[in-house]
């Protein structure tokens, strides 16, 4: 089911994947270089509802308009917060998250939107080749229990580059994965197994939060 939500920066589009007897709603945003068709987002949308967690994939207004370049962080936040606000008002516990830039948005706004937790996929710890430009503070100050799934070969930050995370934060490496969680041919497993690992890890974490 798709719905449109007005925001101060345009109309966002929400695609829902419902779960019978849902324990929580997982709201996921996309990155700056793509949309909700990303493999990890689609895998979670396909896998989590059968495990008791509804999913909502959120397309930012700039993507709905067909633009190819993401706007500034403040604009991304403005296109996200009203959507999450409507979903929180439905009454289910809401977990916010997304991949890359979407993970940053979720971390920055989690407390303000009333979210219960954050699911960060491929958090862009720094621009490629620029480790001095760290964005770790956005993640460590999310203010909510946070699961980070990070490719072991992500040029935006490998698991080894992460600082010590605060209590309630958990970092899980996806072996061989790049920023999109794609794995090379030399990896002992393929893309389907990578997506299954991501879904299973997220489901286990959600189950620990919501029973």
C-alpha positions as CSV (number, residue, x, y, z in Angstrom):
1,X,0.0,0.0,0.0
2,X,1.3,3.4,-0.9
3,X,0.4,6.8,0.6
4,X,1.6,10.3,0.1
5,X,2.6,12.6,3.0
6,X,2.9,16.4,2.7
7,X,6.1,17.8,4.2
8,X,7.6,21.3,4.2
9,X,9.9,20.3,1.3
10,X,7.4,18.4,-0.9
11,X,5.5,15.2,-0.9
12,X,7.0,12.0,0.4
13,X,5.8,8.6,-0.6
14,X,5.4,5.7,1.8
15,X,5.1,2.1,0.8
16,X,3.7,-0.2,3.5
17,X,4.4,-3.9,4.1
18,X,2.0,-5.0,6.9
19,X,2.4,-7.8,9.4
20,X,-0.3,-9.7,11.2
21,X,-0.2,-8.9,14.9
22,X,2.7,-6.5,14.3
23,X,5.0,-5.8,17.3
24,X,6.5,-2.7,15.8
25,X,6.8,-0.7,12.6
26,X,10.2,-0.3,11.0
27,X,10.4,2.9,9.0
28,X,13.3,3.0,6.5
29,X,14.7,5.7,4.3
30,X,17.0,5.4,1.3
31,X,20.4,6.8,0.5
32,X,21.6,9.8,-1.4
33,X,22.5,7.8,-4.5
34,X,19.4,5.7,-4.9
35,X,15.9,4.9,-3.7
36,X,13.9,2.3,-1.9
37,X,14.7,-0.3,-4.5
38,X,18.0,-0.9,-2.8
39,X,18.6,-4.6,-2.2
40,X,18.9,-4.3,1.6
41,X,15.7,-2.2,2.0
42,X,13.8,-4.6,-0.2
43,X,15.1,-7.6,1.7
44,X,13.9,-6.2,5.0
45,X,10.5,-5.3,3.5
46,X,10.1,-8.8,2.3
47,X,11.4,-10.6,5.3
48,X,10.4,-8.7,8.4
49,X,6.6,-8.8,8.1
50,X,6.5,-12.5,8.3
51,X,8.4,-12.3,11.6
52,X,5.9,-9.8,13.2
53,X,7.4,-6.5,12.2
54,X,5.7,-4.2,9.7
55,X,7.8,-2.1,7.4
56,X,7.4,1.3,5.8
57,X,9.8,2.4,3.0
58,X,9.9,6.2,2.7
59,X,10.9,7.9,-0.5
60,X,12.1,11.4,0.2
61,X,10.4,14.3,-1.7
62,X,13.4,14.9,-4.0
63,X,13.2,11.3,-5.2
64,X,9.4,11.5,-5.7
65,X,10.1,14.6,-7.9
66,X,12.6,12.6,-10.0
67,X,15.6,14.5,-9.0
68,X,19.0,12.8,-9.0
69,X,20.9,14.8,-6.4
70,X,20.0,14.7,-2.7
71,X,19.5,18.0,-0.9
72,X,21.2,19.3,2.2
73,X,20.9,17.4,5.5
74,X,18.4,19.9,7.0
75,X,16.1,19.4,3.9
76,X,16.4,15.6,4.2
77,X,15.3,15.9,7.9
78,X,12.4,18.2,7.0
79,X,11.2,15.6,4.5
80,X,11.4,12.8,7.0
81,X,10.1,14.1,10.3
82,X,6.5,14.6,9.3
83,X,6.3,11.1,7.8
84,X,7.6,9.5,11.0
85,X,5.3,11.7,13.1
86,X,2.2,10.4,11.2
87,X,3.4,6.8,11.7
88,X,4.2,7.2,15.4
89,X,0.7,8.6,15.9
90,X,-0.7,5.2,14.7
91,X,0.3,3.8,18.1
92,X,2.7,1.0,17.3
93,X,6.3,1.3,18.5
94,X,8.3,2.8,15.6
95,X,11.9,1.9,14.7
96,X,13.4,4.4,12.4
97,X,16.3,3.7,10.1
98,X,17.6,3.5,6.6
99,X,20.7,3.1,4.5
100,X,23.6,5.5,4.2
101,X,22.2,9.1,4.2
102,X,18.9,7.6,5.4
103,X,20.6,6.2,8.4
104,X,22.1,9.6,9.2
105,X,18.6,11.2,9.0
106,X,17.2,8.6,11.3
107,X,20.0,9.1,13.9
108,X,19.6,12.8,13.8
109,X,15.9,12.8,14.3
110,X,15.2,9.7,16.4
111,X,14.6,11.4,19.7
112,X,12.5,14.3,18.3
113,X,10.2,11.9,16.4
114,X,9.5,9.7,19.4
115,X,11.1,6.6,17.8
116,X,11.9,3.7,20.0
117,X,15.1,2.6,18.2
118,X,17.3,3.1,15.2
119,X,18.3,0.6,12.5
120,X,21.3,2.0,10.6
121,X,22.4,0.2,7.3
122,X,25.8,1.2,5.9
123,X,26.1,4.3,8.1
124,X,28.5,6.6,6.1
125,X,31.0,7.1,8.9
126,X,33.0,9.4,6.7
127,X,33.3,10.3,3.0
128,X,35.5,7.7,1.1
129,X,39.1,8.4,1.7
130,X,38.4,11.1,4.2
131,X,38.4,9.5,7.7
132,X,39.1,12.9,9.3
133,X,35.6,14.0,8.3
134,X,34.0,11.7,10.8
135,X,30.2,11.6,11.2
136,X,30.4,9.3,14.2
137,X,28.7,11.8,16.5
138,X,25.4,11.6,14.7
139,X,25.4,7.8,15.4
140,X,26.7,7.8,18.9
141,X,24.2,10.6,19.9
142,X,21.1,9.0,18.4
143,X,19.7,8.7,21.9
144,X,18.0,5.4,21.2
145,X,19.0,1.7,21.0
146,X,20.8,1.5,17.7
147,X,21.8,-1.5,15.5
148,X,24.5,-0.7,12.8
149,X,25.0,-3.2,10.0
150,X,28.2,-2.3,8.2
151,X,30.0,-4.0,5.2
152,X,33.5,-5.1,6.1
153,X,34.8,-3.5,3.0
154,X,32.6,-0.3,3.0
155,X,34.7,2.7,1.8
156,X,32.5,5.0,3.8
157,X,33.8,3.3,7.0
158,X,34.6,-0.3,7.9
159,X,33.6,-1.8,11.3
160,X,37.3,-1.5,12.4
161,X,37.1,2.3,12.0
162,X,34.2,2.7,14.4
163,X,34.8,4.4,17.8
164,X,33.6,2.8,21.0
165,X,29.8,2.9,20.9
166,X,27.6,3.8,23.8
167,X,25.5,1.4,25.8
168,X,22.6,0.2,23.7
169,X,24.4,0.5,20.4
170,X,25.4,-2.6,18.6
171,X,27.7,-3.0,15.5
172,X,27.5,-6.0,13.3
173,X,29.8,-6.6,10.3
174,X,28.6,-8.0,7.0
175,X,31.7,-10.0,5.8
176,X,33.1,-8.9,2.5
177,X,30.3,-6.4,1.9
178,X,30.7,-3.0,0.3
179,X,28.6,0.1,0.9
180,X,25.7,-1.7,-0.9
181,X,26.4,-5.0,0.9
182,X,27.5,-6.4,-2.5
183,X,30.1,-9.2,-2.0
184,X,32.9,-10.1,-4.4
185,X,33.0,-13.4,-6.3
186,X,35.8,-14.6,-3.9
187,X,33.4,-14.4,-0.9
188,X,32.3,-17.8,0.5
189,X,28.7,-16.7,0.1
190,X,26.6,-14.8,-2.4
191,X,24.3,-11.7,-2.5
192,X,21.2,-13.7,-1.4
193,X,23.0,-14.9,1.7
194,X,24.2,-11.4,2.5
195,X,20.6,-10.1,2.4
196,X,19.5,-13.1,4.5
197,X,22.2,-12.2,7.1
198,X,21.0,-8.6,7.3
199,X,17.4,-9.6,7.7
200,X,18.1,-12.3,10.3
201,X,20.3,-9.9,12.3
202,X,17.7,-7.2,12.2
203,X,14.9,-9.6,13.2
204,X,16.9,-11.0,16.1
205,X,17.6,-7.5,17.4
206,X,14.0,-6.4,17.0
207,X,12.9,-9.5,18.8
208,X,15.1,-8.6,21.7
209,X,13.6,-5.1,21.9
210,X,9.9,-6.0,21.4
211,X,9.7,-9.7,22.4
